[in-house]
């Protein structure tokens, strides 16, 4: 899995969960993260996001 930048993540979250969620979590995202990394996946989970939800927004490719 590739590292995702904050800007990329916000765009993906906007597609997967909508603009309101993207805006509400934007300040809590790090500059970059890897959704396959356990610590980063846990951070996403705390924000109410899932790797699968993000992947689905990209047509299954994350």
MMTF fields as JSON, N, C-alpha, C and O atoms, coordinates in Angstrom:
{
  "mmtfVersion": "1.0.0",
  "mmtfProducer": "UNKNOWN",
  "numBonds": 247,
  "numAtoms": 248,
  "numGroups": 62,
  "numChains": 1,
  "numModels": 1,
  "chainsPerModel": [1],
  "groupsPerChain": [62],
  "chainIdList": ["A"],
  "bondAtomList": [4, 2, 8, 6, 12, 10, 16, 14, 20, 18, 24, 22, 28, 26, 32, 30, 36, 34, 40, 38, 44, 42, 48, 46, 52, 50, 56, 54, 60, 58, 64, 62, 68, 66, 72, 70, 76, 74, 80, 78, 84, 82, 88, 86, 92, 90, 96, 94, 100, 98, 104, 102, 108, 106, 112, 110, 116, 114, 120, 118, 124, 122, 128, 126, 132, 130, 136, 134, 140, 138, 144, 142, 148, 146, 152, 150, 156, 154, 160, 158, 164, 162, 168, 166, 172, 170, 176, 174, 180, 178, 184, 182, 188, 186, 192, 190, 196, 194, 200, 198, 204, 202, 208, 206, 212, 210, 216, 214, 220, 218, 224, 222, 228, 226, 232, 230, 236, 234, 240, 238, 244, 242],
  "bondOrderList": [1, 1, 1, 1, 1, 1, 1, 1, 1, 1, 1, 1, 1, 1, 1, 1, 1, 1, 1, 1, 1, 1, 1, 1, 1, 1, 1, 1, 1, 1, 1, 1, 1, 1, 1, 1, 1, 1, 1, 1, 1, 1, 1, 1, 1, 1, 1, 1, 1, 1, 1, 1, 1, 1, 1, 1, 1, 1, 1, 1, 1],
  "groupList": [{"groupName": "UNK", "atomNameList": ["N", "CA", "C", "O"], "elementList": ["N", "C", "C", "O"], "formalChargeList": [0, 0, 0, 0], "bondAtomList": [1, 0, 2, 1, 3, 2], "bondOrderList": [1, 1, 2], "singleLetterCode": "X", "chemCompType": "L-PEPTIDE LINKING"}],
  "groupTypeList": [0, 0, 0, 0, 0, 0, 0, 0, 0, 0, 0, 0, 0, 0, 0, 0, 0, 0, 0, 0, 0, 0, 0, 0, 0, 0, 0, 0, 0, 0, 0, 0, 0, 0, 0, 0, 0, 0, 0, 0, 0, 0, 0, 0, 0, 0, 0, 0, 0, 0, 0, 0, 0, 0, 0, 0, 0, 0, 0, 0, 0, 0],
  "groupIdList": [1, 2, 3, 4, 5, 6, 7, 8, 9, 10, 11, 12, 13, 14, 15, 16, 17, 18, 19, 20, 21, 22, 23, 24, 25, 26, 27, 28, 29, 30, 31, 32, 33, 34, 35, 36, 37, 38, 39, 40, 41, 42, 43, 44, 45, 46, 47, 48, 49, 50, 51, 52, 53, 54, 55, 56, 57, 58, 59, 60, 61, 62],
  "secStructList": [7, 7, 7, 3, 3, 2, 2, 2, 2, 2, 2, 2, 2, 2, 2, 2, 2, 7, 2, 2, 2, 2, 2, 2, 2, 4, 4, 4, 1, 7, 1, 3, 3, 7, 6, 6, 1, 2, 2, 2, 2, 2, 2, 2, 2, 2, 6, 6, 7, 7, 2, 2, 2, 2, 2, 2, 2, 6, 6, 6, 7, 7],
  "xCoordList": [0.844, 0.0, 0.878, 1.891, 0.487, 1.219, 0.784, -0.337, 1.677, 1.363, 0.441, 0.632, -0.547, -1.527, -1.274, -1.103, -1.253, -1.094, -2.437, -3.493, -2.365, -3.575, -4.538, -5.742, -4.024, -4.884, -5.569, -6.757, -4.812, -5.401, -6.464, -7.538, -6.154, -7.1, -8.399, -9.482, -8.304, -9.512, -10.366, -11.59, -9.745, -10.494, -11.177, -12.328, -10.469, -11.037, -12.174, -13.227, -11.963, -12.993, -14.227, -15.354, -14.02, -15.15, -15.976, -17.206, -15.297, -15.999, -16.685, -17.804, -16.007, -16.527, -17.618, -18.602, -17.437, -18.314, -19.043, -19.934, -18.682, -19.333, -18.509, -17.592, -18.835, -18.045, -18.088, -17.105, -19.207, -19.296, -18.305, -17.642, -18.203, -17.259, -15.833, -14.986, -15.563, -14.214, -13.775, -12.648, -14.65, -14.315, -14.152, -13.3, -14.957, -14.897, -13.642, -13.201, -13.058, -11.853, -10.563, -9.477, -10.657, -9.467, -8.407, -7.22, -8.807, -7.841, -7.19, -6.155, -7.791, -7.277, -6.373, -5.776, -6.276, -5.445, -3.991, -3.71, -3.068, -1.652, -1.312, -2.135, -0.124, 0.314, 0.317, 0.062, 0.606, 0.545, 0.368, 0.731, -0.197, -0.39, -0.557, -0.786, -0.434, -0.574, -1.73, -1.61, -2.844, -4.001, -3.718, -4.476, -2.644, -2.301, -1.482, -1.303, -0.987, -0.235, -1.229, -2.215, -0.981, -1.938, -2.237, -3.392, -1.209, -1.421, -2.245, -3.133, -1.96, -2.717, -4.15, -5.075, -4.347, -5.695, -6.496, -7.691, -5.828, -6.496, -6.903, -7.98, -6.035, -6.352, -7.587, -8.475, -7.648, -8.823, -10.077, -11.134, -9.95, -11.085, -11.599, -12.808, -10.687, -11.095, -11.863, -12.695, -11.577, -12.27, -13.567, -14.284, -13.866, -15.088, -14.94, -15.937, -13.71, -13.427, -12.872, -12.29, -13.056, -12.489, -11.687, -11.955, -10.701, -9.919, -10.833, -10.693, -11.766, -12.685, -13.564, -13.806, -14.04, -14.847, -14.073, -14.604, -12.806, -11.966, -11.679, -11.709, -11.402, -11.128, -12.336, -12.194, -13.518, -14.732, -14.937, -15.467, -14.521, -14.652, -13.752, -13.996, -12.716, -11.786, -12.031, -11.175, -13.177, -13.482, -12.723, -12.431, -12.4, -11.735, -10.23, -9.578, -9.644, -8.199, -7.74, -8.006, -7.052, -6.486, -5.106, -4.427],
  "yCoordList": [-1.19, 0.0, 1.238, 1.302, 2.18, 3.441, 4.392, 4.324, 5.251, 6.29, 7.302, 7.658, 7.753, 8.712, 10.053, 10.116, 11.114, 12.439, 12.907, 12.37, 13.91, 14.467, 14.973, 14.732, 15.665, 16.189, 15.053, 15.139, 13.982, 12.824, 12.188, 11.818, 12.062, 11.439, 12.231, 11.645, 13.531, 14.36, 14.179, 14.086, 14.127, 13.909, 12.542, 12.419, 11.517, 10.166, 10.111, 9.538, 10.703, 10.714, 11.458, 11.046, 12.539, 13.299, 12.397, 12.416, 11.606, 10.696, 9.559, 9.171, 9.024, 7.855, 8.204, 7.478, 9.316, 9.633, 10.963, 11.252, 11.773, 13.056, 14.217, 14.025, 15.429, 16.605, 16.955, 17.466, 16.691, 17.034, 16.222, 16.761, 14.929, 14.076, 14.491, 14.582, 14.744, 15.142, 16.396, 16.466, 17.369, 18.601, 18.375, 19.0, 17.491, 17.284, 16.532, 16.698, 15.709, 14.954, 15.575, 15.155, 16.548, 17.109, 17.57, 17.317, 18.23, 18.737, 17.633, 17.851, 16.452, 15.346, 14.39, 13.485, 14.593, 13.715, 14.171, 15.369, 13.21, 13.579, 13.99, 13.834, 14.507, 14.957, 13.815, 14.021, 12.606, 11.424, 10.195, 10.202, 9.13, 7.892, 6.74, 6.936, 5.525, 4.3, 3.499, 2.998, 3.363, 2.653, 1.193, 0.595, 0.603, -0.775, -0.875, -1.969, 0.243, 0.268, 0.176, 0.914, -0.725, -0.936, 0.336, 0.608, 1.106, 2.341, 3.344, 3.999, 3.464, 4.395, 3.908, 4.72, 2.597, 2.038, 2.306, 2.595, 2.207, 2.502, 3.972, 4.297, 4.861, 6.287, 6.527, 7.29, 5.88, 6.019, 5.529, 6.156, 4.416, 3.85, 4.805, 4.97, 5.432, 6.416, 7.578, 8.204, 7.861, 8.942, 8.466, 9.251, 7.168, 6.614, 6.225, 6.085, 6.047, 5.695, 4.279, 3.786, 3.634, 2.301, 2.254, 2.998, 1.371, 1.174, 0.709, 1.163, -0.194, -0.689, 0.427, 0.486, 1.308, 2.439, 3.343, 3.825, 3.58, 4.415, 3.702, 4.316, 2.403, 1.624, 1.595, 1.718, 1.435, 1.415, 2.724, 2.73, 3.836, 5.129, 5.216, 6.014, 4.393, 4.376, 3.188, 2.84, 2.577, 1.424, 0.178, -0.682, 0.07, -1.115, -1.033, -1.981, 0.062, 0.216, 1.264, 2.453, 0.83, 1.78, 1.315, 1.963],
  "zCoordList": [0.0, 0.0, 0.0, 0.696, -0.761, -0.853, 0.258, 0.762, 0.612, 1.584, 0.911, -0.251, 1.649, 1.145, 1.829, 3.047, 1.044, 1.634, 2.193, 1.859, 3.039, 3.636, 2.569, 2.657, 1.57, 0.498, -0.259, -0.572, -0.555, -1.234, -0.352, -0.827, 0.942, 1.869, 1.947, 1.944, 2.016, 2.101, 0.849, 0.948, -0.313, -1.562, -1.555, -1.972, -1.083, -1.026, -0.016, -0.293, 1.153, 2.192, 1.7, 1.975, 0.982, 0.42, -0.495, -0.445, -1.333, -2.25, -1.497, -1.834, -0.472, 0.24, 1.247, 1.383, 1.949, 3.075, 2.954, 3.753, 1.974, 1.783, 2.307, 3.106, 1.856, 2.215, 3.691, 4.228, 4.361, 5.781, 6.606, 7.493, 6.316, 7.043, 6.708, 7.598, 5.431, 5.024, 5.777, 6.267, 5.867, 6.573, 8.07, 8.702, 8.639, 10.092, 10.532, 11.669, 9.66, 10.048, 9.521, 9.919, 8.651, 7.994, 8.988, 8.779, 10.05, 11.036, 11.854, 12.483, 11.848, 12.659, 11.888, 12.472, 10.576, 9.757, 9.78, 9.783, 9.795, 9.699, 8.268, 7.366, 8.06, 6.734, 5.728, 4.541, 6.209, 5.354, 6.227, 7.403, 5.642, 6.389, 5.411, 4.217, 5.955, 5.168, 5.762, 6.88, 5.044, 5.58, 5.935, 6.698, 5.399, 5.737, 7.015, 7.55, 7.507, 8.753, 9.903, 9.929, 10.859, 11.955, 12.744, 13.07, 13.048, 13.815, 13.007, 13.554, 11.726, 10.881, 10.687, 10.654, 10.557, 10.433, 11.712, 11.653, 12.865, 14.133, 14.21, 14.711, 13.712, 13.689, 12.818, 13.2, 11.651, 10.783, 11.492, 11.414, 12.174, 12.885, 13.956, 14.114, 14.692, 15.708, 15.088, 15.745, 13.817, 13.116, 12.468, 11.848, 12.617, 12.039, 10.586, 9.878, 10.128, 8.74, 8.676, 9.642, 7.539, 7.355, 6.069, 5.126, 6.041, 4.832, 3.696, 2.56, 4.0, 2.974, 2.42, 1.214, 3.289, 2.822, 1.902, 0.901, 2.238, 1.377, 0.057, -1.009, 0.139, -1.074, -1.997, -3.214, -1.427, -2.246, -2.99, -4.101, -2.386, -3.047, -4.274, -5.179, -4.295, -5.428, -6.344, -7.156, -6.218, -7.056, -6.632, -7.463, -5.349, -4.828, -4.819, -4.382, -5.285, -5.33, -4.345, -4.523, -3.309, -2.355, -1.99, -1.193]
}
